[in-house]
């Protein structure tokens, strides 16, 4: 299991000042040039290369070639650092919608977030139950809401629909990442694992006692080459989520 971190657990006043750069400190004369942006970019590089488990103020300081205490002049602590890392990577998302209707736009939002999570494999392991109130996250929220603005939903429904889609993407990408981690740690792919267990399972699993599980499990295993195909699961799930939103939109338009 990958390390878990939480957003929004830093000091509120310090986090907001850092996110919006309202109290940027200048580098001390004679010292290596250091600023919040450089610290955050280095922290992201560490997390990208080594995962959240390797991320610490000391590790970032080592990469920068400075003493650990030098970082605290610019970033109060790890909690605030993670908040700014999140705001920074969310700033990578494009701010343009594709041609088409609301479903095309909302699907595009989902896929852009999926791609971002895949570029930064540590991102799905930051639990964002408390939002990061930074400029990039705010711009992201505004842009993504605009994908479904004016289609008949109330403001509360728009917010709920967006979080439904984003929560789905977060969960799906995290599940896929955990499967990949299990494969890497065991040295055995999911398909190889099932191939090794299948002969033994066939001796103890009675199809007469478990008829539906036997039939469906065999069909799914043959189709996916294992218990689950993360790519198929993502596509299938996203389509069903959008189908559900479409039902809601039709109801509101009919009303």
KAGI-V717399 format. One record per run of one state. SS is the DSSP state (H for helix, E for strand, C for the rest). FROM is the first residue (numbers start at 1). TO is the last residue. If there is no record, write none. Layout:
# KAGI-V717399
ss-><SS,SS>
from-><FROM,FROM>
to-><TO,TO>
This chain:
# KAGI-V717399
ss-><C,E,C,H,C,H,C,H,C,H,C,H,C,H,C,H,C,H,E,C,H,C,H,C,H,C,H,C,H,C>
from-><1,5,7,12,20,36,51,52,55,57,65,68,72,78,91,102,120,123,126,128,135,147,155,187,190,205,211,225,230,255>
to-><4,6,11,19,35,50,51,54,56,64,67,71,77,90,101,119,122,125,127,134,146,154,186,189,204,210,224,229,254,255>
